[in-house]
């Protein structure tokens, strides 16, 4: 630029700067959504949010940024978001996660007697990805190629491309909307923009998901069948039913958390897994999730017997045992992968003919049974580690409603002979 052009550009910049100050706009207002989302992750999410939440945000940004990432923050309008949600609702692109295993693949796996854990370890693939294709769900081409190589079968024979690729659900689209709104809120807070335009648009409606749980008769069947199950898996399922702990809390449980004299169990940590981090330990879900709860005589006795079993296991491994102090471990004492019990229970409950309930459904079972037995909501909320009793009431309205009906019937029976 010539000296005259430079001066002209500088004058224009000064005028724009002064106008920005007068209007209260930040100098960052010209930053794009993609640039700001990177700053949001680095300066906020990575330091303030749980690792799994950050991983989920990164996954969602992979769909969001190609659509609106090029837009300047101050230029984002409601129409841009409406177009994005419409695009997502009709999208058939699932980022290449479209490869399904063939019958020939499973035949070779069975012939070679390969376990899911072995396949995951040798292929350096996340165990939950391995569980995914064993449940006949699609995986990415990268994962499929690595797995086929480990199994020793040609990729084209091991996997086939799914004909119909999944369309995103309203719930998933709503997750995208919530993240965009969170990012724009942070931009308002940091004075990058004046207004969060995401507040002006309604995301797709999501039907309330019914909570799946087992009734008393089904719990009786389950506990009876657990007598035939492997010791560690059976013990974990019993503990879910007896304590209502979350999966991560269960996997993070250590022997020092059990006080046999006072008959209490302390929940101090959670164990989770991410592909980029492996198995790691974190604080429980919320402040109220870190809690102490009483255990019954039955639970205490089960834990004592289980500890004897684990001590015998340690003796067999000797110096090869990894001292982690966890109740539930790998075969050599390392912290157990949270998906291990999930995959095992999925097959187990199908085999014994009970309704399809996840491991988390056992937590729902515990809480529902407490309410049905007349335990007050505040106590139930404390045992569950919910932040407020209202959370328990909203989530378990079915059990609360039934309890109310029972209470009214009881009063009716009381006065039946008097009226």
PEUR-V405909 format. One record per backbone hydrogen bond with DSSP energy under -1.0 kcal/mol. NH is the residue of the N-H (numbers start at 0). CO is the residue of the C=O. Records with the same first field share a line. If there is no record, write none. Layout:
BEGIN
NH = CO ; CO
END
This chain:
BEGIN
5 = 1
6 = 2
7 = 3
8 = 4
9 = 5
10 = 6
11 = 7
12 = 8
13 = 9
14 = 10
15 = 11
16 = 12
17 = 13
18 = 14
19 = 15
20 = 16
21 = 17
22 = 18
24 = 19
28 = 25
30 = 27
32 = 70
33 = 68
35 = 31
36 = 32
37 = 33
38 = 34
39 = 35
40 = 36
41 = 37
42 = 38
43 = 39
44 = 39
45 = 40
47 = 43
48 = 44
53 = 49
54 = 50
55 = 51
56 = 52
57 = 53
58 = 54
59 = 55
60 = 56
61 = 57
62 = 59
63 = 59
64 = 60
66 = 63
67 = 63
68 = 64
70 = 67
72 = 30
73 = 28
74 = 71
80 = 76
81 = 77
82 = 78
83 = 79
84 = 80
85 = 81
86 = 82
87 = 83
88 = 84
89 = 85
96 = 93
97 = 95
98 = 138
99 = 159
101 = 157
105 = 101
106 = 102
107 = 103
108 = 104
109 = 105
110 = 106
111 = 107
113 = 108
118 = 114
119 = 115
120 = 116
121 = 117
122 = 118
124 = 119
129 = 125
130 = 126
131 = 127
132 = 128
133 = 129
134 = 130
135 = 132
136 = 131
138 = 98
143 = 139
144 = 140
145 = 141
146 = 142
147 = 143
148 = 144
149 = 145
150 = 146
151 = 147
152 = 147
157 = 153
158 = 154
159 = 99
161 = 97
172 = 168
173 = 169
174 = 170
175 = 171
176 = 172
177 = 173
178 = 174
179 = 175
180 = 176
181 = 177
182 = 178
183 = 179
184 = 180
185 = 181
186 = 182
187 = 183
188 = 184
189 = 185
190 = 187
191 = 186
198 = 195
199 = 196
200 = 197
218 = 214
219 = 215
220 = 216
221 = 217
222 = 218
223 = 219
224 = 220
225 = 221
227 = 224
228 = 225
233 = 229
234 = 230
235 = 231
236 = 232
237 = 233
238 = 234
239 = 235
240 = 236
241 = 237
242 = 238
243 = 239
249 = 245
250 = 246
251 = 247
252 = 249
254 = 324
256 = 253
257 = 254
258 = 263
262 = 258
263 = 258
264 = 292
265 = 256
266 = 290
269 = 281
270 = 247
271 = 279
273 = 277
277 = 273
279 = 271
281 = 269
292 = 264
294 = 262
299 = 295
300 = 296
301 = 297
302 = 298
303 = 299
304 = 300
305 = 301
306 = 302
307 = 303
308 = 304
309 = 305
310 = 306
311 = 307
312 = 308
313 = 309
314 = 310
315 = 311
316 = 312
317 = 313
319 = 316
320 = 317
321 = 331
323 = 321
326 = 252
329 = 333
332 = 329
335 = 327
339 = 336
342 = 338
343 = 339
344 = 340
345 = 341
346 = 342
347 = 343
348 = 344
350 = 346
351 = 347
353 = 348
361 = 358
363 = 359
364 = 360
365 = 361
366 = 362
367 = 363
368 = 364
369 = 365
370 = 366
371 = 367
372 = 368
373 = 370
374 = 369
379 = 375
380 = 376
381 = 377
382 = 378
383 = 379
384 = 380
385 = 380
390 = 387
392 = 388
393 = 389
394 = 390
395 = 391
399 = 395
400 = 396
401 = 397
402 = 398
403 = 399
404 = 400
405 = 401
406 = 402
407 = 403
408 = 404
409 = 405
410 = 406
411 = 407
412 = 408
413 = 409
414 = 410
417 = 414
418 = 414
END
